[in-house]
Amino acid sequence: MSDVKRKIIHVDMDAFYASVEQRDFPELRGKALAVGGSPDGRGVVATASYEARKFGVRSAMSSRVALQLCPHLIFTRPRFDVYKDVSTKIRAIFNRYTDLIEPLSLDEAYLDVTQDKQGIGSAIEIAKAIKLAIQEELGLTASAGVSTNKFIAKIASDFNKPDGLTFIGPSKITSFLEQLPIEKFFGVGKVTAQKMKGYGIHIGLDLKQLSEHELMRKFGKSGKFFYHMVRGDDNRPVKPNRISKSIGIEDTFATDILERSEMITEFRLLCEKLEKRLSGKSKEGRTVTIKIKFSDFTQITRSKTSTYYISSSDDMLALVLELFAKADTEEKRVRLLGVSLSNFYDADLEKLSNPQLRLF
């Protein structure tokens, strides 16, 4: 393999859904806005504007809690057809510079610009051009991270939001990661961060003191990823055709159900069916999501991420029941239940155990 360093950009739109709404409806600009949820406290927030985030409002937060934090919060219904259209236009801007684009969702993507189509040569200049085009043509802002691999680029894009541009070159990676708070590492959720702090791991340098074996003993397969991420090792290529991000199963009932005991029974059956589906695909994941649709066709979703990879029905059901215990279904008739698993173990990470592309 060539020793040429790759040039990777991670582009992440700033408060995407909320920013589109504020762009299209001037009366919402500068206001604390939540896309999704409702003023009666039902549902959850899909995206919050930066004005709302100042009060602590976050995505996946219940409307009830969001209102407690920000009583003057404005709610608006999501317009997914509009967001998809804008996302397509953003993708077209990316395509001016490279065909190696790996979308992660409607509002973020990895770009490999090692050999860019316009011969610019500088990933930083390309990131600037992309940000400018998005702002001038679409009236939105994006943040970008630039580095030599996907992992570092993603961390960089979140480092100076909104409208940020952060470059972390090879000579800076080691010191940057050693001083980075552990909760800032991509892939370390709140639960894992708390567990790490229990072991005295607060920054990257603390994490670096543990061997790969010790980390795998404490965190399972994720330990292997943690060992290499803190060293900046990541050979994963930018994949234009991403595999499915989640695998799920759901059931719509002939007659709405009201009793929570019946719902638990249904969730158990769904987990058993999902285990069979996963075994056929040799998949293990960390994030379980439940979906509950009511008789009035409103629905809620709840997700929880495990500290280790799972695929058995028992492991999934444990998380499902934990999520379900917090879901308000009292006196509500349910017409559909669903369970899905995502955040899959990436076989490409196995390559990190024998990295070809060293960053320092």
URJO-V676483 format. One record per backbone hydrogen bond with DSSP energy under -1.0 kcal/mol. NH is the residue of the N-H (numbers start at 1). CO is the residue of the C=O. If there is no record, write none. Layout:
BEGIN
nh->NH co->CO
nh->NH co->CO
END
This chain:
BEGIN
nh->8 co->147
nh->9 co->111
nh->10 co->145
nh->11 co->109
nh->12 co->143
nh->13 co->107
nh->14 co->141
nh->19 co->15
nh->20 co->16
nh->21 co->17
nh->22 co->18
nh->23 co->19
nh->24 co->20
nh->25 co->21
nh->28 co->25
nh->29 co->26
nh->31 co->28
nh->34 co->74
nh->35 co->47
nh->36 co->76
nh->41 co->38
nh->45 co->61
nh->46 co->35
nh->47 co->35
nh->49 co->33
nh->53 co->49
nh->54 co->50
nh->55 co->52
nh->56 co->53
nh->57 co->52
nh->60 co->45
nh->61 co->58
nh->63 co->43
nh->66 co->62
nh->67 co->63
nh->68 co->64
nh->69 co->65
nh->70 co->66
nh->73 co->70
nh->74 co->32
nh->76 co->34
nh->83 co->79
nh->84 co->80
nh->85 co->81
nh->86 co->82
nh->87 co->83
nh->88 co->84
nh->89 co->85
nh->90 co->86
nh->91 co->87
nh->92 co->88
nh->93 co->89
nh->94 co->90
nh->95 co->91
nh->96 co->93
nh->97 co->94
nh->98 co->94
nh->101 co->99
nh->102 co->110
nh->104 co->108
nh->105 co->108
nh->109 co->11
nh->110 co->102
nh->111 co->9
nh->112 co->100
nh->113 co->7
nh->117 co->97
nh->119 co->116
nh->126 co->122
nh->127 co->123
nh->128 co->124
nh->129 co->125
nh->130 co->126
nh->131 co->127
nh->132 co->128
nh->133 co->129
nh->134 co->130
nh->135 co->131
nh->136 co->132
nh->137 co->133
nh->138 co->134
nh->139 co->135
nh->140 co->134
nh->143 co->12
nh->144 co->164
nh->145 co->10
nh->146 co->166
nh->147 co->8
nh->153 co->149
nh->154 co->150
nh->155 co->151
nh->156 co->152
nh->157 co->153
nh->159 co->156
nh->166 co->144
nh->168 co->146
nh->172 co->169
nh->173 co->169
nh->176 co->172
nh->177 co->173
nh->178 co->174
nh->179 co->175
nh->182 co->202
nh->184 co->181
nh->185 co->182
nh->188 co->185
nh->193 co->189
nh->194 co->190
nh->195 co->191
nh->196 co->192
nh->197 co->193
nh->198 co->194
nh->199 co->196
nh->200 co->197
nh->201 co->196
nh->204 co->180
nh->205 co->178
nh->207 co->203
nh->208 co->204
nh->209 co->206
nh->210 co->207
nh->215 co->211
nh->216 co->212
nh->217 co->213
nh->218 co->214
nh->219 co->215
nh->220 co->216
nh->222 co->219
nh->223 co->220
nh->224 co->221
nh->226 co->222
nh->227 co->223
nh->228 co->224
nh->229 co->225
nh->230 co->226
nh->232 co->229
nh->233 co->228
nh->247 co->341
nh->249 co->339
nh->251 co->337
nh->253 co->335
nh->257 co->334
nh->263 co->259
nh->264 co->260
nh->265 co->261
nh->266 co->262
nh->267 co->263
nh->268 co->264
nh->269 co->265
nh->270 co->266
nh->271 co->267
nh->272 co->268
nh->273 co->269
nh->274 co->270
nh->275 co->271
nh->276 co->272
nh->277 co->273
nh->278 co->274
nh->279 co->275
nh->280 co->276
nh->281 co->278
nh->283 co->278
nh->285 co->310
nh->286 co->342
nh->287 co->342
nh->288 co->304
nh->289 co->340
nh->290 co->302
nh->291 co->338
nh->292 co->300
nh->293 co->336
nh->294 co->298
nh->295 co->333
nh->297 co->294
nh->300 co->292
nh->302 co->290
nh->304 co->288
nh->306 co->286
nh->310 co->285
nh->316 co->312
nh->317 co->313
nh->318 co->314
nh->319 co->315
nh->320 co->316
nh->321 co->317
nh->322 co->318
nh->323 co->319
nh->324 co->320
nh->325 co->321
nh->326 co->323
nh->327 co->324
nh->332 co->329
nh->334 co->257
nh->335 co->293
nh->336 co->293
nh->337 co->251
nh->338 co->291
nh->339 co->249
nh->340 co->289
nh->341 co->247
nh->342 co->287
nh->345 co->284
nh->349 co->346
nh->350 co->347
nh->351 co->348
nh->352 co->349
nh->353 co->350
nh->354 co->351
END
